């Protein structure tokens, strides 16, 4: 085998081994509503693997009368930079497309109904949930990333969450 083919083979195999993203949660903050809070994230990060643990309390049904807004930032050169990646729209569309695709493994480990929307008001326990980046798009940058997810009713924010995570290439 020529030296060129040997190097090509080695690079191809090495690239194939990077197939997923390891997600390490770093910080977590629940957001209060503008005038009232109807969505509460009573969550903590626990253990060495920094898993979500706690409850999500909904004082209203999350249906298409509620708008959802998701934003993403990356940490570059010592500051947070807002990315072009944004999800916004009616809650059911966001839940039944974006959430069920990128967080399907995590949703299966909760008491959330199937289908996910409408999500009735109530208390939903979250126990030892570790985010799995296997289905996440490869164009997400690596390193520190911050996600802000908020809910809006009648043009007023009624609750949300901000969490930061470190995205690392996972090698098999």
Backbone as ProteinMPNN parsed JSONL, in Angstrom:
{"seq_chain_A": "XXXXXXXXXXXXXXXXXXXXXXXXXXXXXXXXXXXXXXXXXXXXXXXXXXXXXXXXXXXXXXXXXXXXXXXXXXXXXXXXXXXXXXXXXXXXXXXXXXXXXXXXXXXXXXXXXXXXXXXXXXXXXXXXXXXXXXXXXXXXXXXXXXXXXXXXXXXXXXXXXXXXXXXXXXXX", "coords_chain_A": {"N_chain_A": [[0.855, -1.173, 0.0], [0.544, 2.192, -0.821], [2.176, 5.064, 0.597], [0.556, 7.359, 0.596], [-2.073, 6.241, 0.414], [-2.137, 4.885, 2.836], [-2.027, 7.002, 4.71], [-4.387, 8.322, 3.971], [-6.303, 6.359, 4.594], [-5.915, 6.201, 7.385], [-6.665, 8.814, 8.201], [-9.359, 8.788, 7.382], [-10.485, 6.751, 8.971], [-9.976, 7.855, 11.512], [-11.579, 10.183, 11.404], [-14.086, 9.011, 11.272], [-14.392, 8.033, 13.808], [-15.147, 10.136, 15.39], [-18.132, 10.703, 16.219], [-20.136, 11.659, 17.766], [-21.398, 13.91, 20.287], [-20.266, 14.761, 23.415], [-21.965, 15.906, 26.214], [-21.618, 18.16, 28.733], [-23.151, 19.504, 31.382], [-22.961, 22.752, 32.752], [-23.883, 25.189, 34.071], [-26.985, 26.403, 35.491], [-30.013, 28.13, 35.388], [-33.097, 29.289, 36.475], [-35.704, 31.19, 34.987], [-37.668, 33.95, 35.862], [-41.014, 35.118, 35.157], [-42.168, 38.008, 33.261], [-44.332, 39.515, 34.447], [-45.804, 37.615, 35.833], [-45.06, 34.277, 36.882], [-45.462, 31.305, 35.261], [-44.342, 29.0, 34.456], [-42.152, 26.949, 35.975], [-38.851, 26.036, 36.586], [-37.602, 23.958, 38.677], [-34.874, 22.92, 39.169], [-31.74, 21.215, 39.639], [-28.217, 20.699, 39.206], [-26.654, 17.656, 39.493], [-24.221, 15.413, 40.938], [-21.189, 13.887, 39.594], [-21.472, 13.648, 36.879], [-23.095, 15.73, 36.309], [-26.033, 15.896, 36.128], [-29.477, 16.701, 35.297], [-31.842, 17.289, 37.84], [-34.852, 17.305, 39.647], [-37.863, 19.213, 39.429], [-40.284, 20.2, 36.947], [-42.613, 22.653, 36.95], [-45.781, 23.421, 35.856], [-48.1, 25.939, 35.658], [-50.047, 26.329, 33.901], [-51.567, 25.061, 30.894], [-49.357, 23.994, 28.374], [-49.76, 24.85, 25.29], [-50.833, 25.665, 21.946], [-51.485, 28.29, 22.485], [-49.418, 29.402, 23.711], [-46.278, 30.807, 23.153], [-43.019, 29.705, 22.236], [-39.541, 30.228, 22.694], [-36.307, 29.742, 21.696], [-32.86, 30.239, 22.136], [-29.382, 30.4, 21.258], [-26.031, 30.621, 22.376], [-22.488, 30.971, 21.94], [-19.303, 30.647, 23.519], [-16.776, 32.764, 22.931], [-13.544, 34.058, 22.62], [-13.537, 35.073, 25.252], [-16.112, 36.092, 25.711], [-19.735, 35.878, 25.539], [-21.301, 35.031, 22.534], [-24.001, 35.593, 20.497], [-25.612, 33.178, 18.534], [-26.713, 32.344, 15.169], [-28.547, 30.402, 15.304], [-31.8, 29.705, 16.112], [-34.916, 29.018, 17.604], [-38.271, 29.564, 17.343], [-41.738, 29.962, 17.957], [-45.065, 28.562, 17.968], [-45.773, 26.622, 20.866], [-46.495, 23.862, 20.582], [-45.601, 23.181, 18.006], [-42.825, 23.559, 18.297], [-42.258, 21.743, 20.396], [-43.149, 19.253, 19.287], [-41.532, 18.923, 17.091], [-38.741, 20.025, 17.173], [-37.988, 19.517, 19.978], [-38.732, 16.777, 20.347], [-37.07, 15.576, 18.539], [-34.329, 16.3, 19.087], [-34.099, 15.87, 21.816], [-35.121, 13.376, 22.416], [-34.315, 10.983, 23.774], [-34.043, 11.883, 26.408], [-36.634, 12.789, 27.003], [-38.073, 10.41, 27.043], [-37.416, 9.422, 29.521], [-38.951, 10.696, 31.371], [-42.075, 11.828, 32.881], [-43.546, 13.016, 30.931], [-46.252, 13.427, 28.606], [-47.109, 11.449, 25.658], [-48.237, 12.204, 22.546], [-45.992, 14.999, 22.989], [-47.176, 17.51, 23.126], [-50.408, 18.956, 23.379], [-49.09, 20.01, 26.524], [-50.174, 19.237, 29.596], [-51.045, 21.298, 32.478], [-49.242, 20.912, 35.526], [-47.068, 18.943, 37.673], [-43.908, 17.84, 36.819], [-41.641, 15.388, 37.344], [-38.082, 15.347, 37.115], [-35.534, 13.24, 36.842], [-32.257, 12.528, 37.327], [-31.284, 13.15, 34.663], [-29.239, 13.071, 31.926], [-27.921, 14.962, 29.344], [-27.951, 13.925, 25.979], [-25.98, 14.086, 23.219], [-25.995, 12.753, 20.783], [-27.826, 12.948, 18.626], [-27.613, 15.523, 17.842], [-26.997, 18.343, 15.689], [-24.08, 18.354, 13.56], [-22.885, 20.815, 13.068], [-22.991, 22.397, 15.298], [-21.029, 24.347, 17.391], [-18.043, 23.418, 19.191], [-17.13, 23.378, 22.653], [-17.891, 25.862, 25.173], [-21.331, 26.447, 25.441], [-24.371, 28.213, 25.505], [-27.799, 28.01, 26.331], [-30.933, 29.506, 26.006], [-34.193, 29.228, 26.908], [-37.462, 30.213, 26.594], [-40.887, 30.922, 27.565], [-43.847, 32.436, 26.309], [-46.797, 34.273, 26.814], [-49.505, 36.072, 25.63], [-47.72, 38.048, 24.719], [-45.982, 38.389, 26.877], [-43.28, 37.29, 28.875], [-43.467, 34.239, 30.599], [-41.91, 32.527, 32.011], [-38.903, 30.497, 32.084], [-35.708, 29.057, 31.151], [-32.172, 29.09, 31.516], [-29.291, 27.503, 30.517], [-25.898, 26.433, 30.615], [-23.445, 24.622, 28.808], [-20.778, 22.328, 28.132], [-19.593, 21.328, 25.107], [-18.176, 18.544, 23.736], [-16.18, 16.685, 21.479], [-16.904, 13.297, 21.137], [-15.163, 10.348, 21.299], [-15.089, 7.113, 19.943]], "CA_chain_A": [[0.0, 0.0, 0.0], [1.358, 3.399, -0.9], [2.159, 5.913, 1.791], [-0.615, 8.213, 0.462], [-3.265, 5.469, 0.773], [-2.08, 4.592, 4.272], [-2.419, 8.226, 5.411], [-5.809, 8.554, 3.678], [-7.05, 5.386, 5.382], [-5.811, 6.598, 8.786], [-7.499, 10.004, 8.39], [-10.754, 8.395, 7.225], [-10.879, 6.002, 10.176], [-9.979, 8.799, 12.628], [-12.754, 11.046, 11.279], [-15.276, 8.208, 11.552], [-14.503, 7.789, 15.246], [-15.785, 11.3, 16.013], [-19.491, 10.609, 15.699], [-21.136, 12.156, 18.707], [-20.999, 15.015, 21.142], [-20.466, 14.593, 24.852], [-22.542, 17.135, 26.762], [-21.423, 18.334, 30.18], [-23.866, 20.682, 31.878], [-22.1, 23.571, 33.597], [-24.673, 26.076, 34.93], [-28.43, 26.299, 35.321], [-30.725, 29.247, 36.022], [-34.513, 29.406, 36.149], [-36.065, 32.572, 34.698], [-39.004, 34.385, 36.296], [-41.784, 35.8, 34.139], [-42.174, 39.47, 33.296], [-45.288, 39.946, 35.472], [-46.107, 36.427, 36.621], [-44.338, 33.092, 36.436], [-46.373, 30.172, 35.102], [-43.494, 27.84, 34.154], [-41.063, 26.928, 36.948], [-37.835, 24.988, 36.495], [-36.999, 23.734, 39.992], [-33.878, 21.913, 38.816], [-30.353, 21.344, 40.077], [-27.262, 19.805, 38.559], [-26.141, 16.791, 40.557], [-23.258, 14.368, 40.644], [-20.02, 14.124, 38.764], [-21.914, 13.76, 35.484], [-23.877, 16.97, 36.197], [-27.355, 15.552, 35.587], [-30.65, 17.46, 35.738], [-32.641, 16.621, 38.855], [-35.819, 18.213, 40.252], [-39.188, 19.184, 38.806], [-40.778, 21.292, 36.119], [-43.991, 22.928, 37.368], [-46.553, 24.218, 34.904], [-49.342, 26.449, 36.219], [-50.95, 26.475, 32.755], [-51.3, 24.107, 29.825], [-48.5, 24.48, 27.289], [-50.398, 24.501, 24.022], [-50.528, 26.664, 20.924], [-51.719, 29.666, 22.944], [-48.152, 29.791, 24.313], [-45.148, 30.833, 22.228], [-41.728, 29.266, 22.768], [-38.413, 30.893, 22.067], [-35.026, 29.154, 22.064], [-31.701, 30.945, 21.594], [-28.113, 29.719, 21.508], [-24.816, 31.441, 22.378], [-21.215, 30.27, 22.11], [-18.316, 31.441, 24.254], [-15.618, 32.981, 22.059], [-12.663, 35.173, 22.993], [-13.866, 35.623, 26.566], [-17.468, 36.625, 25.858], [-20.814, 35.125, 24.908], [-21.684, 35.542, 21.225], [-25.279, 35.015, 20.079], [-25.506, 32.5, 17.24], [-27.859, 32.484, 14.274], [-29.456, 29.301, 15.586], [-32.908, 30.185, 16.928], [-36.197, 28.338, 17.429], [-39.373, 30.28, 17.959], [-43.028, 29.648, 17.37], [-46.053, 27.977, 18.871], [-45.159, 25.581, 21.688], [-46.699, 22.503, 20.067], [-44.699, 22.955, 16.87], [-41.464, 23.429, 18.828], [-42.166, 20.492, 21.142], [-43.348, 18.057, 18.471], [-40.487, 18.785, 16.071], [-37.404, 20.253, 17.716], [-37.735, 18.821, 21.25], [-38.821, 15.315, 20.225], [-35.954, 15.076, 17.738], [-33.02, 16.488, 19.714], [-34.114, 15.46, 23.222], [-36.02, 12.221, 22.499], [-33.882, 10.05, 24.825], [-34.311, 12.487, 27.705], [-38.086, 12.852, 27.186], [-38.528, 9.056, 27.382], [-37.108, 9.154, 30.928], [-39.778, 11.58, 32.194], [-43.514, 11.542, 32.886], [-44.215, 13.814, 29.913], [-47.141, 12.608, 27.763], [-46.749, 11.228, 24.254], [-47.303, 13.229, 22.103], [-45.527, 15.946, 23.996], [-47.992, 18.716, 23.2], [-50.332, 19.919, 24.478], [-48.538, 19.538, 27.787], [-51.093, 19.734, 30.621], [-50.445, 21.869, 33.68], [-48.938, 19.898, 36.529], [-45.679, 18.84, 38.131], [-43.211, 16.78, 36.091], [-40.33, 15.113, 37.94], [-36.929, 15.126, 36.248], [-34.623, 12.499, 37.71], [-30.971, 12.06, 36.807], [-31.274, 13.247, 33.202], [-27.996, 13.533, 31.303], [-28.188, 15.283, 27.949], [-27.293, 13.067, 25.009], [-25.772, 14.862, 22.006], [-25.831, 11.899, 19.597], [-28.68, 13.36, 17.508], [-27.455, 16.957, 17.635], [-26.359, 18.622, 14.395], [-22.622, 18.446, 13.657], [-22.39, 22.183, 12.917], [-22.914, 23.087, 16.594], [-19.641, 24.517, 17.782], [-17.582, 22.723, 20.386], [-16.77, 24.294, 23.718], [-18.994, 26.35, 26.002], [-22.533, 26.854, 24.723], [-25.448, 28.594, 26.419], [-29.138, 27.904, 25.75], [-31.994, 30.217, 26.721], [-35.49, 28.772, 26.418], [-38.49, 30.957, 27.312], [-42.287, 30.778, 27.159], [-44.519, 33.736, 26.258], [-48.248, 34.272, 26.666], [-49.962, 37.462, 25.45], [-46.513, 38.864, 24.541], [-45.254, 38.526, 28.14], [-42.582, 36.075, 29.252], [-44.076, 33.626, 31.784], [-40.96, 31.597, 32.607], [-37.9, 29.957, 31.183], [-34.492, 28.473, 31.715], [-30.891, 29.28, 30.834], [-28.254, 26.588, 30.988], [-24.692, 26.38, 29.797], [-22.902, 23.273, 28.702], [-19.549, 22.185, 27.381], [-19.76, 20.33, 24.064], [-16.869, 17.945, 23.47], [-16.246, 15.543, 20.581], [-16.827, 12.01, 21.823], [-14.478, 9.364, 20.465], [-15.457, 5.726, 20.254]], "C_chain_A": [[0.901, 1.236, 0.0], [1.205, 4.208, 0.382], [0.929, 6.829, 1.771], [-1.876, 7.471, 0.895], [-3.29, 5.148, 2.258], [-2.514, 5.813, 5.082], [-3.913, 8.52, 5.204], [-6.677, 7.62, 4.522], [-7.067, 5.79, 6.861], [-6.684, 7.823, 9.078], [-8.982, 9.667, 8.297], [-11.259, 7.674, 8.467], [-10.939, 6.939, 11.375], [-11.206, 9.694, 12.586], [-14.024, 10.282, 11.614], [-15.467, 7.978, 13.042], [-15.127, 8.967, 15.994], [-17.216, 11.34, 15.5], [-20.537, 11.201, 16.633], [-20.536, 13.29, 19.53], [-21.265, 14.629, 22.584], [-20.92, 15.936, 25.398], [-22.314, 17.147, 28.267], [-22.1, 19.632, 30.584], [-22.981, 21.435, 32.865], [-22.894, 24.443, 34.566], [-26.146, 25.956, 34.571], [-29.089, 27.457, 36.065], [-32.166, 29.259, 35.535], [-34.848, 30.883, 35.965], [-37.491, 32.858, 35.146], [-39.685, 35.102, 35.137], [-41.719, 37.308, 34.297], [-43.084, 39.984, 34.409], [-45.688, 38.802, 36.393], [-45.345, 35.251, 36.029], [-45.308, 31.921, 36.433], [-45.628, 28.884, 34.755], [-42.275, 27.925, 35.07], [-40.145, 25.754, 36.67], [-37.163, 24.899, 37.855], [-35.975, 22.615, 39.835], [-32.521, 22.257, 39.408], [-29.507, 20.428, 39.209], [-26.618, 18.976, 39.656], [-25.091, 15.828, 40.018], [-22.114, 14.804, 39.747], [-20.402, 14.317, 37.3], [-22.828, 14.955, 35.25], [-25.225, 16.722, 35.516], [-28.428, 16.49, 36.121], [-31.401, 16.634, 36.772], [-33.576, 17.656, 39.479], [-37.171, 18.088, 39.59], [-39.358, 20.38, 37.869], [-42.244, 21.454, 36.495], [-44.651, 23.849, 36.356], [-47.852, 24.641, 35.571], [-50.361, 26.746, 35.121], [-50.627, 25.355, 31.772], [-50.356, 24.752, 28.818], [-49.088, 23.959, 25.984], [-50.079, 25.606, 23.02], [-50.926, 28.086, 21.298], [-50.444, 30.246, 23.571], [-47.061, 29.739, 23.245], [-43.887, 30.388, 22.963], [-40.615, 29.934, 21.991], [-37.126, 30.264, 22.587], [-33.891, 29.878, 21.372], [-30.431, 30.236, 22.042], [-26.973, 30.72, 21.429], [-23.612, 30.517, 22.458], [-20.239, 31.218, 22.801], [-17.062, 31.548, 23.406], [-14.85, 34.206, 22.545], [-13.102, 35.868, 24.283], [-15.244, 36.223, 26.721], [-18.478, 35.753, 25.111], [-21.237, 35.813, 23.617], [-22.96, 34.819, 20.791], [-25.127, 34.396, 18.689], [-26.75, 32.774, 16.399], [-28.911, 31.411, 14.531], [-30.546, 29.771, 16.55], [-34.149, 29.364, 16.595], [-37.26, 29.201, 18.086], [-40.648, 29.94, 17.214], [-43.98, 29.124, 18.427], [-45.437, 26.777, 19.589], [-45.325, 24.188, 21.103], [-45.79, 22.207, 18.874], [-43.269, 22.744, 17.357], [-41.302, 22.084, 19.532], [-42.199, 19.278, 20.223], [-42.352, 17.918, 17.336], [-39.12, 18.849, 16.731], [-37.128, 19.405, 18.969], [-37.758, 17.302, 21.098], [-37.706, 14.745, 19.362], [-34.634, 15.139, 18.511], [-32.956, 16.047, 21.17], [-34.983, 14.218, 23.437], [-35.618, 11.238, 23.599], [-34.203, 10.583, 26.215], [-35.808, 12.508, 28.005], [-38.643, 11.485, 27.588], [-38.337, 8.734, 28.864], [-37.921, 10.02, 31.878], [-41.225, 11.104, 32.167], [-44.263, 12.388, 31.872], [-45.093, 12.917, 29.05], [-46.565, 12.432, 26.361], [-48.026, 11.265, 23.445], [-47.075, 14.286, 23.167], [-46.428, 17.166, 24.149], [-49.408, 18.408, 22.735], [-49.845, 19.255, 25.769], [-49.401, 20.103, 28.912], [-50.361, 20.331, 31.823], [-50.267, 20.764, 34.698], [-47.472, 19.96, 36.911], [-45.06, 17.628, 37.459], [-41.835, 16.563, 36.712], [-39.278, 14.847, 36.862], [-35.877, 14.47, 37.134], [-33.405, 12.011, 36.939], [-30.904, 12.051, 35.284], [-29.942, 13.838, 32.744], [-28.296, 13.785, 29.833], [-27.324, 14.425, 27.035], [-27.187, 13.832, 23.691], [-25.663, 14.05, 20.735], [-26.645, 12.369, 18.397], [-28.539, 14.849, 17.186], [-26.708, 17.219, 16.337], [-24.849, 18.83, 14.54], [-22.086, 19.876, 13.554], [-22.426, 22.972, 14.219], [-21.45, 23.172, 16.989], [-19.298, 23.709, 19.023], [-17.145, 23.768, 21.407], [-18.003, 24.741, 24.477], [-20.122, 26.9, 25.138], [-23.608, 27.161, 25.755], [-26.767, 28.549, 25.664], [-30.104, 28.682, 26.634], [-33.308, 29.791, 26.081], [-36.571, 29.446, 27.255], [-39.875, 30.679, 26.726], [-42.966, 32.131, 27.277], [-46.017, 33.537, 26.05], [-48.699, 35.731, 26.636], [-48.778, 38.436, 25.419], [-45.754, 39.159, 25.831], [-44.563, 37.203, 28.457], [-43.175, 35.546, 30.559], [-43.172, 32.569, 32.425], [-39.984, 31.09, 31.577], [-36.705, 29.426, 31.925], [-33.303, 28.895, 30.86], [-29.951, 28.225, 31.401], [-27.071, 26.65, 30.048], [-24.142, 24.966, 29.869], [-21.604, 23.327, 27.921], [-19.744, 21.047, 26.391], [-18.383, 19.847, 23.632], [-17.07, 16.794, 22.495], [-16.029, 14.259, 21.37], [-16.208, 11.008, 20.872], [-14.879, 7.96, 20.904], [-14.208, 4.888, 20.349]], "O_chain_A": [[1.889, 1.303, 0.731], [0.243, 4.054, 1.134], [0.32, 7.057, 2.816], [-2.672, 8.011, 1.664], [-4.357, 5.141, 2.873], [-3.282, 5.681, 6.035], [-4.612, 8.914, 6.137], [-7.676, 8.051, 5.098], [-8.11, 5.727, 7.511], [-7.37, 7.861, 10.099], [-9.784, 10.209, 9.059], [-12.35, 7.967, 8.955], [-11.862, 6.836, 12.183], [-11.818, 9.945, 13.624], [-14.951, 10.855, 12.186], [-16.59, 7.751, 13.493], [-15.589, 8.801, 17.123], [-17.487, 11.943, 14.461], [-21.72, 11.23, 16.292], [-19.34, 13.576, 19.469], [-22.373, 14.217, 22.928], [-20.337, 16.975, 25.087], [-22.764, 16.251, 28.982], [-21.681, 20.719, 30.185], [-22.329, 20.826, 33.713], [-22.611, 24.44, 35.764], [-26.506, 25.474, 33.497], [-28.766, 27.731, 37.221], [-32.424, 29.242, 34.332], [-34.34, 31.732, 36.697], [-38.41, 32.097, 34.843], [-39.02, 35.629, 34.245], [-41.276, 37.824, 35.323], [-42.659, 40.8, 35.227], [-45.887, 39.0, 37.592], [-45.027, 35.23, 34.84], [-45.899, 31.583, 37.458], [-46.217, 27.803, 34.759], [-41.467, 28.847, 34.961], [-40.597, 24.617, 36.534], [-36.257, 25.677, 38.156], [-36.185, 21.499, 40.31], [-32.197, 23.421, 39.644], [-30.012, 19.508, 38.565], [-26.098, 19.519, 40.631], [-25.07, 15.479, 38.838], [-22.081, 15.918, 39.225], [-19.742, 15.056, 36.569], [-23.287, 15.177, 34.13], [-25.508, 17.279, 34.455], [-28.324, 17.009, 37.232], [-31.578, 15.427, 36.605], [-33.145, 18.762, 39.805], [-37.59, 16.989, 39.226], [-38.682, 21.402, 37.983], [-43.029, 20.513, 36.376], [-44.135, 24.922, 36.043], [-48.627, 23.79, 36.007], [-51.408, 27.341, 35.379], [-49.543, 24.773, 31.816], [-50.53, 25.914, 28.45], [-48.932, 22.791, 25.63], [-49.155, 26.392, 23.231], [-50.724, 29.004, 20.503], [-50.395, 31.426, 23.917], [-46.935, 28.751, 22.522], [-43.713, 30.658, 24.151], [-40.73, 30.175, 20.789], [-36.884, 30.257, 23.794], [-33.94, 30.11, 20.164], [-30.409, 29.56, 23.07], [-26.938, 31.564, 20.534], [-23.706, 29.407, 22.983], [-20.346, 32.438, 22.677], [-16.366, 30.557, 23.182], [-15.434, 35.248, 22.84], [-13.045, 37.093, 24.39], [-15.536, 36.814, 27.761], [-18.135, 35.008, 24.193], [-21.498, 37.016, 23.597], [-22.997, 33.59, 20.726], [-24.578, 35.019, 17.78], [-27.718, 33.367, 16.876], [-30.032, 31.501, 14.032], [-30.252, 30.187, 17.67], [-34.397, 29.053, 15.431], [-37.151, 29.529, 19.268], [-40.642, 29.668, 16.014], [-43.725, 29.233, 19.626], [-44.675, 26.012, 18.997], [-44.378, 23.401, 21.126], [-45.269, 21.098, 18.753], [-42.579, 21.844, 16.878], [-40.329, 21.369, 19.297], [-41.376, 18.374, 20.359], [-42.329, 16.881, 16.673], [-38.424, 17.838, 16.833], [-36.147, 18.662, 19.013], [-36.903, 16.612, 21.653], [-37.419, 13.55, 19.44], [-33.906, 14.149, 18.582], [-31.863, 15.866, 21.707], [-35.525, 14.027, 24.526], [-36.488, 10.709, 24.291], [-34.592, 9.821, 27.1], [-36.211, 12.27, 29.144], [-39.579, 11.408, 28.384], [-39.025, 7.866, 29.402], [-37.618, 10.077, 33.07], [-41.558, 10.111, 31.52], [-45.49, 12.477, 31.934], [-44.73, 11.771, 28.784], [-45.665, 13.159, 25.939], [-48.869, 10.391, 23.65], [-47.855, 14.441, 24.107], [-46.437, 17.792, 25.209], [-49.583, 17.659, 21.774], [-50.154, 18.098, 26.052], [-49.374, 21.308, 29.164], [-49.238, 19.946, 32.149], [-51.035, 19.803, 34.734], [-46.741, 20.877, 36.539], [-45.607, 16.527, 37.514], [-40.965, 17.43, 36.627], [-39.551, 14.211, 35.843], [-35.385, 15.09, 38.077], [-33.51, 11.194, 36.025], [-30.509, 11.051, 34.684], [-29.572, 14.95, 33.122], [-28.859, 12.927, 29.153], [-26.134, 14.225, 27.28], [-28.209, 14.191, 23.107], [-25.278, 14.589, 19.697], [-26.204, 12.209, 17.26], [-29.272, 15.373, 16.347], [-25.877, 16.41, 15.926], [-24.392, 19.412, 15.523], [-20.937, 20.122, 13.921], [-21.945, 24.104, 14.258], [-20.722, 22.181, 16.927], [-20.179, 23.363, 19.811], [-16.83, 24.904, 21.053], [-19.041, 24.08, 24.433], [-19.902, 27.704, 24.232], [-23.741, 26.457, 26.756], [-26.856, 28.986, 24.516], [-30.097, 28.537, 27.856], [-33.517, 29.964, 24.881], [-36.607, 29.284, 28.474], [-40.02, 30.265, 25.576], [-42.708, 32.886, 28.214], [-46.443, 32.737, 25.217], [-48.326, 36.526, 27.499], [-48.831, 39.51, 26.018], [-44.955, 40.095, 25.869], [-45.159, 36.133, 28.332], [-43.364, 36.302, 31.511], [-43.617, 31.806, 33.282], [-40.19, 31.225, 30.371], [-36.686, 29.352, 33.154], [-33.413, 29.038, 29.643], [-29.832, 28.075, 32.617], [-27.216, 26.886, 28.848], [-24.342, 24.233, 30.838], [-21.364, 24.254, 27.149], [-20.031, 19.919, 26.794], [-17.535, 20.637, 23.217], [-18.008, 16.011, 22.644], [-15.095, 14.15, 22.165], [-16.686, 10.84, 19.75], [-14.989, 7.673, 22.096], [-14.289, 3.686, 20.603]]}, "name": "protein", "num_of_chains": 1, "seq": "XXXXXXXXXXXXXXXXXXXXXXXXXXXXXXXXXXXXXXXXXXXXXXXXXXXXXXXXXXXXXXXXXXXXXXXXXXXXXXXXXXXXXXXXXXXXXXXXXXXXXXXXXXXXXXXXXXXXXXXXXXXXXXXXXXXXXXXXXXXXXXXXXXXXXXXXXXXXXXXXXXXXXXXXXXXX"}
